[in-house]
Amino acid sequence: MKIIGNLKTTYHTYKLNKKIILKITYWFKVFYGDNKKLIPQKEEDILDVKWINFSDKKFFIKNTYSSLKKIFFIDYSITEKK
């Protein structure tokens, strides 16, 4: 896997042990030219990971937290790493 460029940073909050936690997520444009199985990050309660065709984004937008939806509207052609 190779990071090609930076995308956006997203923020959301959740409760843990009666405390409000701010979660910051950094998104990157990547190149991945392998067939190795992807491994979910279970400590983040991620149960499944997979690569998707960007042309299928309407389905994923409909089933995504609102704070993450802006990731689907980035112009990926202009995000090359400097």
C-alpha positions, 0 to 999 in steps of 0.5 A: 500500500502506498499513500498517494495524497492527503484527503480530508480530516473528519471529526465525530464524538461518542460516549465512553465510560460516561465521557464524551470522546472526540474522534479525529480521523485522517483520510488518505488516497492510497494505491493498493496493488495486492490481493492480501486479505484486509484485516478489520481493526477490532479494537475500533469495533470494525467488523468488516473491511473491503475495497469498493468501486467508487461507482458504488458510492451511492449505496455507501453514502446512504449507509454512512454517518453524516460526518463521513459523507464529505469523503465521498465528494472529494475531487480525487484527481487533485489530491496528489501528495506534494 
